[in-house]
Amino acid sequence: MAIGLIIVGDEILSGKREDKHMSKIIALLKARGMQLDWVEYIGDNRERITSTLMRSFASGDIVFSTGGIGATPDDHTRQCAAAALDVPIVLHPEAKLLIQERIMDIAKEKGEVADLTTPDHQHRLKMGEFPLGADIIPNPFNKIAGFSIRNHFFVPGFPVMAWPMLEWVLDTHFTHLFHQHAQFEQSVLVYEIAESIVTPLMEQLEADFPLIKVFSLPSVGSATERRHIELGVKGDEQQVPVAYEKMLEGLQQLKAEYIPTPAKIS
């Protein structure tokens, strides 16, 4: 089961705001022995959001989505999720109560009594309208819930809300996936060599060791660093050390200059 991330918002694509979600979610997953498999950025376009969600619902992946779940005209994610599943959007009773609690809390802080019947307070209830069958995701920041349905988890775009909500999702729903498959990694820095030279070696390693992946991360160098490639193998605990030794043998045959880097486990 792959893990995906959908980041919604014109402000990200226009550069008004810088995305911070992807790096944070990678870190949250890595701390739990999990890995992000794909990411998509989408603007505030209802048709595009709907078609993306139709595809991701059909995939069976675990998907996190940030942004677009407010109640202003540029927020479409709640409605698009319902459309993608061909279900109605309805006011979730628990989300409604939490929104009303938030309204009353704000009034109390001002020394006032909230009138929950006013048009603006009624409009706020739209933030609790989710696809039929959805469950809520608690929001410890301001009580305005996110929602989940079909292994998709929808949270606000604000990091201060989204990140603790996503941690709650992981620690509530997916502990059975934590640290299931440790990834072992060994690599070297190979100096002053073209990727095309080491490509046949990489292909042979993947053919000989089906439980590993090889990777090549080139650097063009700088005034203080020589041009190099980080060349390595990652994957199965048993196959990585053997494949690594084969890789070193291949580099020696190529008369390549290299130095090892520290082995890693994730």
C-alpha positions in Angstrom: 0.0 0.0 0.0 1.6 3.2 -1.2 1.4 6.5 0.7 0.6 9.7 -1.2 0.3 13.4 -0.5 -2.0 15.9 -2.2 -1.2 19.6 -1.5 -4.0 21.9 -2.6 -3.8 25.7 -3.1 -3.2 28.4 -5.6 -1.0 30.2 -3.1 1.5 27.3 -3.3 1.6 27.3 -7.1 1.8 31.1 -7.4 4.6 31.3 -4.9 2.7 33.4 -2.4 3.4 30.7 0.2 6.1 28.1 0.3 5.1 24.5 0.8 6.3 23.1 4.1 4.1 20.0 4.2 6.1 17.6 2.1 9.3 17.8 4.1 7.4 17.6 7.4 5.3 14.6 6.3 8.5 12.8 5.0 9.9 13.4 8.5 6.8 12.2 10.3 6.7 9.0 8.2 10.4 8.4 8.5 10.2 8.5 12.3 7.7 5.7 12.1 9.6 3.6 9.6 7.4 4.6 6.7 8.0 6.3 3.4 6.2 8.8 1.1 5.7 7.3 -2.4 4.2 10.2 -4.3 3.1 13.9 -4.1 0.8 16.0 -6.2 0.3 19.8 -6.1 -3.0 21.1 -7.3 -4.4 24.6 -7.6 -7.9 25.6 -6.4 -9.6 24.1 -9.4 -12.7 22.0 -8.6 -12.5 19.8 -11.7 -8.8 19.0 -11.3 -9.2 18.3 -7.6 -12.1 16.0 -8.3 -10.4 14.1 -11.0 -7.2 13.7 -8.9 -9.2 12.4 -6.0 -11.2 10.0 -8.2 -7.8 8.5 -9.3 -6.4 8.4 -5.8 -9.5 6.8 -4.3 -9.4 4.1 -7.0 -5.7 3.4 -6.2 -6.3 2.1 -2.7 -3.3 4.1 -1.4 -3.1 5.9 1.9 -3.5 9.6 1.0 -3.0 12.7 3.0 -4.5 16.0 1.6 -3.7 19.5 2.9 -5.7 22.6 2.1 -9.0 23.7 0.7 -11.3 22.5 3.5 -12.4 25.9 4.7 -15.7 27.6 3.9 -14.7 30.4 1.5 -15.4 30.3 -2.2 -11.9 29.2 -3.0 -12.1 26.1 -0.8 -13.3 23.1 -2.8 -11.7 20.0 -1.3 -14.7 18.8 0.8 -17.1 19.1 -2.1 -14.6 17.5 -4.5 -14.1 14.5 -2.3 -17.8 14.0 -2.2 -18.1 14.3 -6.0 -15.2 11.9 -6.5 -17.0 9.3 -4.4 -20.4 10.2 -5.8 -21.9 10.7 -2.4 -23.7 13.7 -0.9 -22.0 16.2 1.3 -23.6 16.4 4.8 -23.1 18.2 8.1 -21.3 15.9 10.4 -22.9 16.0 13.8 -19.7 15.8 15.8 -18.0 18.4 13.6 -21.0 20.6 14.1 -20.8 20.4 17.9 -17.0 21.2 17.8 -17.6 24.2 15.6 -20.3 25.5 18.0 -17.9 24.9 20.9 -15.3 27.0 19.2 -17.8 29.8 18.6 -18.8 29.7 22.2 -15.2 29.7 23.4 -14.4 32.8 21.4 -17.5 34.6 22.7 -16.6 33.6 26.3 -13.1 35.0 25.9 -14.7 38.3 25.0 -17.1 38.2 27.9 -20.0 37.6 25.6 -22.7 34.9 25.0 -22.7 33.4 21.5 -25.8 33.5 19.4 -25.5 30.3 17.3 -28.4 31.3 15.1 -26.7 34.3 13.4 -26.0 34.0 9.6 -22.2 34.2 10.1 -22.2 31.4 12.7 -24.5 29.3 10.5 -22.0 29.8 7.6 -19.2 28.5 9.8 -21.0 25.2 10.1 -20.1 24.6 6.4 -16.7 23.7 7.6 -18.3 20.6 9.2 -19.9 19.4 5.9 -18.1 16.3 4.7 -18.8 13.5 2.3 -21.4 11.1 3.6 -19.7 8.4 5.7 -16.7 10.4 6.7 -15.1 10.4 10.1 -13.6 13.4 11.8 -10.0 14.2 12.4 -9.6 16.2 15.7 -7.9 19.6 15.4 -6.2 20.4 18.7 -5.5 24.0 17.6 -9.0 25.4 17.2 -11.4 22.3 17.3 -12.4 22.8 13.6 -12.2 19.1 12.5 -10.7 17.6 9.4 -12.2 14.4 7.9 -11.2 11.0 6.7 -12.9 8.6 4.3 -11.6 5.6 2.3 -8.0 5.8 3.6 -7.9 9.5 2.6 -7.2 12.1 5.3 -8.1 15.7 4.8 -6.6 18.5 7.0 -6.3 22.3 6.7 -3.4 24.0 4.9 -2.1 25.7 8.1 0.9 23.7 9.4 0.1 24.5 13.0 -3.1 22.6 12.5 -2.2 20.1 9.8 0.9 18.6 11.4 -0.5 17.5 14.8 -3.6 16.3 13.0 -1.6 14.1 10.7 0.5 12.8 13.6 -2.8 11.8 15.3 -3.9 10.0 12.1 -0.6 8.0 11.9 -0.6 7.1 15.6 -4.3 6.3 15.7 -4.8 4.3 12.4 -1.4 3.0 11.2 0.7 1.8 14.1 0.5 -1.7 12.5 2.6 -0.3 9.6 5.3 1.3 11.8 8.8 -0.1 11.2 7.6 -3.0 9.2 10.4 -3.0 6.6 13.7 -1.5 7.7 15.6 0.0 4.8 19.4 -0.6 4.8 21.6 1.6 2.8 25.3 1.7 1.9 27.0 4.1 -0.6 30.2 5.6 -1.7 31.2 9.0 -3.2 32.7 8.3 -6.6 34.9 11.2 -7.9 35.3 12.6 -11.4 33.3 10.0 -13.3 30.3 10.2 -15.6 27.0 8.4 -14.7 27.0 6.7 -18.0 30.1 4.9 -17.0 28.5 3.3 -13.9 25.1 2.8 -15.4 25.8 -0.8 -16.6 27.1 -1.7 -13.1 23.9 -0.3 -11.6 21.7 -2.3 -14.0 23.6 -5.5 -13.3 23.3 -5.0 -9.5 19.5 -4.7 -9.7 19.3 -7.7 -12.0 21.4 -9.8 -9.6 19.7 -8.6 -6.4 16.0 -8.2 -6.8 15.4 -7.0 -3.2 17.6 -3.9 -3.5 17.5 -0.6 -5.4 20.6 1.2 -6.7 20.8 5.0 -6.7 23.0 7.6 -8.2 23.0 11.2 -6.9 25.4 13.4 -9.0 27.0 16.6 -7.8 28.5 19.1 -10.2 31.0 20.2 -7.5 32.0 23.6 -6.3 35.0 25.7 -5.4 35.4 23.6 -2.3 34.1 20.2 -3.5 35.1 18.0 -6.4 32.6 16.7 -8.9 31.2 13.3 -7.7 28.4 10.8 -7.6 26.9 9.3 -4.5 26.4 5.7 -5.7 24.7 3.2 -3.5 22.4 0.4 -2.8 19.4 0.2 -0.4 16.7 -2.3 0.6 16.8 -5.8 2.1 19.1 -6.3 5.1 20.6 -9.5 3.6 21.1 -8.4 0.1 22.4 -4.9 0.6 25.9 -5.9 2.1 26.4 -8.4 -0.7 25.3 -6.0 -3.4 27.5 -3.3 -1.9 30.6 -5.5 -2.1 29.8 -6.4 -5.7 29.4 -2.6 -6.4 32.9 -2.0 -4.9 34.3 -4.7 -7.1 32.8 -3.1 -10.1 34.2 0.3 -9.2 37.6 -1.2 -8.7 37.4 -2.8 -12.2 36.6 0.7 -13.5 39.6 2.1 -11.7 37.2 4.6 -10.1 38.3 6.8 -7.1 35.8 6.5 -4.3 35.3 6.8 -0.5 32.7 5.0 1.6 29.9 7.0 3.4 28.4 5.8 6.7 25.9 3.0 6.4 22.2 3.9 7.2 19.2 2.2 8.5 15.7 3.7 8.2 
